[in-house]
Amino acid sequence: MRLPAFDYLAPGSLKDALEVLAEHGSAAVVQAGGTDLVPRLRQRLVRPDLVVSLKNLNELRGIAREGLTLRIGAMTTLKEVMDHDEVQGQFPGLVEAMASVGSPHIQHRTGAIGGNLLLGTRCLQYNQSEWWRSGREHCHKDGGQVCHVLPDSKECSASCQSDGAVMLVALGAQVVLRNVSGERVIKIPELFSGLGDAPFSLTPDELLTEIRLFLPPPGTGMSYRKLRWRSSIDFPLVSAGTMVTLSNGKFDRVRLALGAVGPAPLLVNEADKALRGRAPDSEAIEEATAQAGKKAEGSIVENTVAPAEYRRKMVAVLARRALSAAIERAR
């Protein structure tokens, strides 16, 4: 499938890029590596007047330590994140999440951590060619008034299938958003609107420039687990990212996030409530994973290549695997 016609700009500085976005607003789309954008352009899922490439913005690349904060530029490749000594030492769960994205070629050359975080929500009924979609009524995400997954629904049921987003939510990360007027720093969950057809809270003139991670305290472990048909390339059917901190042999803090279960990563606060102050035994873990399965049950629908019932059952399995691995690392 050929790309549609559009204008193309590759600004040489962040200042120039922000000025372009301020001028063109919603008529423009941003290209990081293009892993997600180019297929959507070919399928006519987006029809921009202008594509703004960030390939020349070296100021958005790199990883730097600042006090107890690790700052990662949005255009830093997945491979650069995976290979960084401090990321490997302090955030092994993030390494696992980045390693599960796409293929080695994508990780080395086109996949950027900011682009993965802003991966568009996906649905089997939407992420198809223009010809395929022309045979049926347009859905909510395609500008229509119907959901082909849930016909009675007034909302889009597309799901967040970003690996990085789930793990970054579990890590309590923040992002920096910039426009010509300045910047704002928000927590990762605030980046998501909760709407399948308009999943992000960015304004059309804003650019995600940086991700901030806070170094974990002693006794912390983390892990990312992903269910997919193939060992590479595939998006998650269900995923789980977790970070746990143990103190005096008991849970001090637990952050468990789920992916591919709704339009945004799902943070299971109930797991923290169920585990805090308890010993990390099998009974406690089972209680937390049951809470995860219960919370995700209503938001899993038939919008991927796997049956929804199977994915509902696998939520607790993935949560258990992630929690168990994080606990071992915390010890």
N, C-alpha and C positions, 0 to 999 in steps of 0.2 A: 504493500500500500504506500502510495506517495504521500509526502508531507503536504499539508495545505499551504496556500500562499500566506506569507506574513513578512513583516519587516524584522530585521535582526540587528541588535546592537550588542557589543561586548565592551562596556566601559572600562577605562584603565584605572579607575580609582573608586573607592567606596563612595566618596562625595559625588562623583559623576553618576554612579548607579542610583543613588538616592534621589538625585535631581530628575533623572529619567522616570523613575517610578512616581515621583510627585507630579510630573507633567502628564503622564499617560494613565495613571490609576488602574482601574480594573480592565482596561483594554490591553494591558501588558501582563505577561507571565514571566516568572523568573526561572532560568535554567541553571541548576548547579552542575551535576554530572550528566543529567538527561536520562538516567536509567528509567525513571518513571514517566517523565514528561514526553519523551519522543514516542513511545508506544501510544500514549493518549492522543498526541497530535495525529499520528497515523490513523487512529480509529475515529478521529473527529470528535473525541470526547471533550476537547477544548479547541476553541477557534479564536485565538488571540490576534489582535492587529500587530502586536509586537512581542518578540521574544528577547528578553534581556539576559544575556549570558554573564555568569560571574567568573568565567575561566581566568580572567586577567587580574582578579582581585587577590593578590598574594597576601594582603593584609588580613584576609579571612582564613588563612592557613596557619597551622602550627598549634603546638601545645605548650603551655607555660605554667609554671607553679608560681603562685602569688600567696604567700602565707600558708593558710590551711585550705586554699582553693586551687583547683586545677582548672585552667581556662583552655577550652578547645575551640578553635576557629571553626565556623560552620562549613567551610570548604575543605577541611582536613579529610583526607581519604580514610576509608574504613581500615585499610591496611596500615596506614600511619598510626591510627588509634590503637590497633591491635598490637603493633610492634613497639609502642612507647613503653619504656622501662617502668615509669611510674604508674601508668595505666595497668600494666601487667601485675605490678606489685600490690597496688591499692584497690583496683577495680576489676578483678578477674571475671566478674559477671558481665561487665560491659564488653570485655574481650570475647566472651562466648557469644554474646548477642551480635557483635559485628561479624564474627566468623561465620554466623549462620545466614548472613545476607547474601543472596545471589550466588555467584560463582567467584573463583579467585580472580578472574579477569575484571569483574565488576569491582571487587574489593580493592584491587590495585590501581585501576585507571579511572573509572567513572563514578563509583559510589562515594558520596560525601556524607559525613555524619549528619549535617544539617538537612540535606536532601532526604535522607532516610527518615529523620524525625518528622518531616513534613510530607511523607508519603500520603498520597490521596487515599481516602477510604475506598474500599473495593466491594464489588458485588458481582456474582456470576451472571446476573441478569443485566448488568450495566457495562462491565468491562469486556465488550465485544465490538466487532467491526460496525461501521455505520450501516453497511448492507444488512447485517444480522438484525440490528435494532430497528431498521426501517419496516420490518414486517409486523411490528406491534406498537401499541401506544407508548409514547414517551413516558418514562418513569419520573419520579420526583427529582432524582439526581441529573436527569437529562432534560430538565425543563418542563416536565409534564405534571400531571396531577394524580398519578397512581403509583402504587408499589406492587411490582409483580411477585414479590416474595410474600408480602402480607397485603392482599387486595383491599382490606378494610382500613389499612393504616393511612393516616394523614401525614406521616413522616417517612423519610428515607431510612432504610434499614442497612445501608452499606456499613462495613466494619473497618476499623483500624487494624491493619495487618503489618504495621511497622515493628520490626524487632527492637530497634534502638529506642523507640518511644516507650515501650513497655519497661525495658530495663532502666531507662533514665527516670521514669516515674518511681520505680522501686528505690532508686538511689537518692531520691529527693533533690534532683538537679534543678537548676534554674537556666533560663535562656535570656539573652539580651536581644531586644528588638530595636531597630534604629529607623528613623526617617529624617527628613531635612530639619525637623524641629528639635531633635534630640533623641534620647533613648529611654527605654523602660525595661526594667528587669522583673520578670515574673517567674513563678514556679511552673514547672512543666504542665501540671494539670490545667492551669489557667490558659495554656496555649490552645486547648481543645474546647470547642463550643458544645460538644455533645450532639451535634446535628450531622447526620450522614451525608447530606448534600452540600453542606458548608461547614466542614469539620474544624476549621481553625479560627482563632480570634484575632488574627492579624488584620490590620486595615490594608487596603490596596497599595498604600505608599510605604508600608513597612517591610523591612528585611531582617530576617533572623541572622545575626552576625556571630553569635558566640554561645557556647554551652558552658555552664559553670558547675563543677562538681566539688563537693566538700569532703575533705579527707575523712574517712571513717575512724571512729575511736578503736582502741584495742579491743579484741574479742569480737570483731565483726567479721561475718562471712556473707558471701553473696553468690548467686547462681542464676543462670538463665537456661530454661528448657523449652524446646519447641517441637511441636508435632507437625509433620508434613509427610507427604507420600514419598518424595525423593530426598536423598541426602544433601542435595544442593539445588539452587535455583528457586524452588517452590516457596510461596508465601506460607505463613503458618496457618494451620487449621485451628489450632489453639496454642497459646504460649503462656509462659509464666516466668516472671522475674521476681527475685526476692533478695532482701538484705536483712540479716538478723544480727543483733548484738547480744552477747551473753555476758552476764556479770554474776560472779559467785555461783556459777553453774546453773543460772536460771536466765530465762528470756528477759532482757531489759527493753528491747525494742524490736518490732517486726514490721517490715514493709513488704507486702505481697501485691504484685500487680499482674493482671491478666490481659492477654491480647487476643484479637480476633473474636471478641465476644460482644462487640458493640462499636459505636462510632468513635469511641475514645478509649485509651487504656483504662482498665477498671482497677482502681485501688481498693483492695479488700481491707478496710479498716477493722472489720470484725475479727480478722486474724490476729491483729495486734491486741485487741481486747481479750481474745480467748487465750492468748499465750503469755502475755506479760506477767512476770513474777512466777511462772511455772517452770518446772524442769523440762528439758527438751526430750521427753520420752515419746514413745509411739502413740500413747493415748492423746497427748496434747496435739501432736501433729495431725492425727486423724480428725480431731475436733476442728482444727483450723482449716484443713482441706475440705471438710464438709461445709464449712461456712463459705468457702470460695465457690464450691459447686452450687450452693443454694443462691448466692448472690448473682452468679452469671447465668443461671438457668433461663430466666425470662428473656434475656437479651440475645441468646443464640438462636438464629433462624436459618432457614435453608438458603443461604447466600454464598456458599462455597461448594467445592467439588466433593465434600464429604457430608453425609447425612447429619442433620442437626442433633439428632438423638445420640449419635456416636460422639459428637463433639461435646455434648453436655456431660456425658459419662467421663470423658477424658480430661475435663477441667480439673477434677480432684486428683487425677493421676499425675498430671503435669505439675500441679501445685505441690503435691507430696514429694515429687522428685526434686523440684527446685529447693524446697525447704530442707530436705534431708541433706542435699549437697552443701547448702549454705551453712547448716549447723556443723557439719564436719569441718568446714574451713574455719568457722568461728572458734572451734575447739583447738 
